[in-house]
């Protein structure tokens, strides 16, 4: 299910969040599907349960999962995920675009790249 990279500079809970987020977004964890309990996941990954708890708490704040007391944590509906994540991603997008413009990235190239991505053609970074 999840794999941790101990050489990664990101904290373990961030890796867990990213992994679970990807599983929810790709549909590998279906809507309303129960996630492993904190203890189960901590045991399977051989890490402290508090680390899992922190990842679950942040994923819940972001809208990717929801918790029912006494029953566990579940994957949220796509609408709930979209609502919580869009604003966050747009904020990051704005920061990245501002920085690219500051670095003299051509505005038309950025627009072209967005249009290509929208069509499904992910162009590799050209380093420009």
ZABANU-328173 format. One record per residue (C-alpha): x, y, z; residue in three letters. Coordinates in steps of 0.25 Angstrom, whole numbers, plus 5000, padded with zeros to 4 digits. Example, Ala and Ser with C-alpha at 12.3 -4.5 7.8 and 13.67 -1.06 7.14 Angstrom:
504949825031ALA
505549965029SER
This chain:
500050005000UNK
501050115005UNK
502550115004UNK
503450205012UNK
504750265007UNK
505650285019UNK
506650365010UNK
505550465006UNK
505750595012UNK
504250605015UNK
503750565029UNK
503150425030UNK
501750485032UNK
501850565020UNK
502150435012UNK
500950365018UNK
500050485014UNK
500550495000UNK
500450344998UNK
499050335004UNK
498650464996UNK
499050394983UNK
498350264986UNK
497050344989UNK
497250434977UNK
497550324967UNK
496350234973UNK
497250124978UNK
496550154991UNK
495050164987UNK
494050274992UNK
493650235006UNK
494550125007UNK
495150095021UNK
496650135023UNK
497550045032UNK
497450085046UNK
498550165052UNK
499150045059UNK
499049955047UNK
499750045038UNK
500750085049UNK
501049935051UNK
501149905036UNK
502150025034UNK
502850005047UNK
502750145051UNK
502150215063UNK
500550225063UNK
500650375066UNK
501250395052UNK
500150325046UNK
499150405054UNK
499750535050UNK
499650495035UNK
498250455037UNK
497850585044UNK
498450675033UNK
497850595022UNK
496450605029UNK
496750765030UNK
497050765015UNK
495750685012UNK
496350555007UNK
495850465018UNK
494750475029UNK
494650405043UNK
493550345050UNK
493750325064UNK
493850175068UNK
493850135053UNK
495050185047UNK
495550275036UNK
494950275022UNK
495350325008UNK
494450455006UNK
493550474994UNK
494250544981UNK
493450664984UNK
493950684998UNK
495350664993UNK
495250764982UNK
494650864990UNK
495750865001UNK
496950844991UNK
496650934979UNK
496851064987UNK
498151014993UNK
498650964980UNK
498251104973UNK
499051174984UNK
500351094981UNK
500051114966UNK
500051264968UNK
501351264975UNK
502051174965UNK
501551254953UNK
501951384960UNK
503351334962UNK
503451284948UNK
503051424943UNK
504051484952UNK
505151394946UNK
504651444932UNK
503951324928UNK
503151364915UNK
501651384919UNK
501251314905UNK
502051194908UNK
501351174921UNK
499951194915UNK
500351094904UNK
500850994914UNK
499551004922UNK
498750984909UNK
499650854906UNK
499450804920UNK
497950824919UNK
497950744906UNK
498650634913UNK
500050654907UNK
500950664919UNK
502250734913UNK
503550714920UNK
504250824926UNK
505150894916UNK
505950974927UNK
505551104920UNK
